[in-house]
Amino acid sequence: MARAIKAKAFVGKKAPDFTLPALGGREISLSQFAGKKVVLFFYPKDLTPACTQESCDYRDSYAAFGECNTVVLGISIDDVQTHERFAEKYELPYELLADPEHRVCELYGVWQMKKLYGREYMGLVRSTFLINEKGKLVREWRNLRVKGHVQEVLEAAQAL
């Protein structure tokens, strides 16, 4: 059975850089947002109820994040084509990044053993990371509940 990779992202340390495919055949790197705060949210699956709610909450707060110099990036293990359908259907204005081999998920320690109805399997644990303008990881929320979460992240970004 696969094993969970220990997190390499630690609060107070530089956030691990990465490059992932994005919509429109582009590639996005974390390092290209130097000088801006970054909200990096990992979610399990496009077009599912909780993930749709979380993504739409970020959409609805997108302007407020922009006002405090904060970029929002969503990452799941879905492919770019699924992301394109998801972004179009819900008019998501921020970047969705595809990590089908879960390399970045492992780097941030969100690819973990999960249990559902007594069955164990490896999967993505819903988590959010806040990175400051200097690329330092300043806050993390792991295994979170969707309701009220985006507002909490926005308040943390505004306070930086």
Steps between C-alpha positions, in 0.01 A plus 500: 500500500620856424626707788442862587788735434599721792428867443792703374307826539540650846355819642779754540707354214513585130207338317616224263499625140333300224379522142171343392282503188216752496211591274576602143808276468700727730725408789489687832783517753463617857816711460337720234289660775794645696391828656142379544332294768375163378210289620572145393192283550502126441163337438416135426290510181343733246120505468427345841276678752751609768773582247255700290387694808858577603597602147196725466574657840847592369337632182262716702789641707742531208484882478560534875809278473625714213453816707750365756759399235412130524493243218274193531616166354295179515666159466347155463603173340247551220635559150494834316198402288290433810623829649392681181144365526489582872635856457265573211189360669554699821678804350809457716732801445816356656749238384425129540809281486513131412708264715393152378821337623447677836863622511409842643238341726778287649732800525240681713406188698137485388521160324414272791331181609123550522216281625148477363249235609782291648704509178849654507649674198741778409336830416521876511406658834331839461755757618594866453833679529564874525834620366628855554657737244847362573396140429485395865223265613326693778179304566345163422159344539493120467208259475265796516125551480376712210239710679653835598851397396556744213399793722755388759772478231404845366525652848844342547618637162368847584681494835842434341 
